[in-house]
Amino acid sequence: MKKINIDEVSKKCTLFFYKFEYQILVLSGILCGLLIIYITNTHFVNSKIYYLLFIFGLVVSSLGFLLEYVIKSFKKKAIEGEFSYFLSDLSREYKLAKNMSIALANTTMNNTYGSIDVDIKRIANRVSWGDSFENALKNINANINSPIIKHSLLLLRTLKNSSVPLDKVLNNIAKDINVYKQETQKTKYFNNLYYLSIIFFMIFLFVLVYLNLLIGNKFLWYSSTEIMTRIFFDNFLLYIALLLSFFTAFVMYSIKGVKSTSFIKYVLVFFIIIVVLFQVFIPKPEAEGVLIETIDNLYDTNLSNATLNKIISLKSLSSKAIVDDSKAEMVYFIPLDQQNCGIDCAKYTILVADAVFFNFEINQLENEIFIYYEITK
């Protein structure tokens, strides 16, 4: 019978845990959450706390992902602050011991690197089992995915065949990391500005759309008097949004500035976004809404008539629908060429099969509204 090597099995189990620790964490969370949901659906279906337990099961299921993100974030931050010190100490120990395994063991003895002490000890373990320092570092970083370690590995691969002693290589990498961190911070700063400019653009754009919906109905769509109309207000906000898009595109281009065509690309993308939002959310001057707002304005301003030209109608017009949504008590539709006919020629519905443009003359007589209309091209 073949003798089992306990040390070899222990190493393989440890390496397995090193490689899949986060996957194990996520899987454990999912299984625990599913177990809670199963117990809830089995024993607490009619209980008052059913939904509370069900939601708790979902939260537990996602807890592994959350913990993985938090742990990796803390480790990445710790690596940014401590890894250069670790390499400096390792350089000094290697210079004395001339052996990477001993140098790592001496470096990890004092536990001075915060939350990455465990990972550094794992590197020391792998090297003591015969793995190279470069490969051990690469395997540890497979889970953490730190740009600092990636940068260090790149320098190690570049300099490992040079005539420079390894202790000096490690010391130079430690110094280079400090420069790399400063450049990375600048890159992060400009990337944050880049994405913040997009966020601020979208916020201001939604504010403009909200303002239009909030106070746009205070204006008439059309007016023969010298007052601001709804169309003018819509166009004014649209021009502000377009001006804002040009400014945001210029800021984004100034931050990135990779290609001269980037500015045009940003402008076109923002233009499409603005047009889509204004088309979807901003009301259109459709005949029924225009008539309702104009009739209400006649009552509010004590005017007796109004003229509207080239108003588009996309659906049939109903006097009942206008009465229900306006201050008028009765609405009559009369063809403009039959206006002398009076109520005898009145209609209560204008059927519209396709998009049609109308000219309207609106007359108010007490609580009755006479709308004289003609179809125009």
Secondary structure, 3 states (H helix, E strand, C coil): CCCCCHHHHHHHHHHHHHHHHHHHHHHHHHHHHHHHHHHHHHHCCCCCCHHHHHHHHHHHHHHHHHHHHHHHHHHHHHHHHHHHHHHHHHHHHHHHHCCHHHHHHHHHHHCCCHHHHHHHHHHHHHHHCCCCHHHHHHHHHHHHCCHHHHHHHHHHHHHCCCCCCHHHHHHHHHHHHHHHHHHHHHHHHHHHHHHHHHHHHHHHHHHHHHHHHHHHHHCCCCCCCCCCCHHHHHHHHHHHHHHHHHHHHHHHHHHHCCCCCHHHHHHHHHHHHHHHHHHHHCCCCEHHHHHHHHHHHHHHHCCCEEEEEEEEECCCEEHHHHHHHCCCCEEEEEEHHHHHHHHHHCECEECCCCCEEEEEEEEEECCEEEEEEEEEC
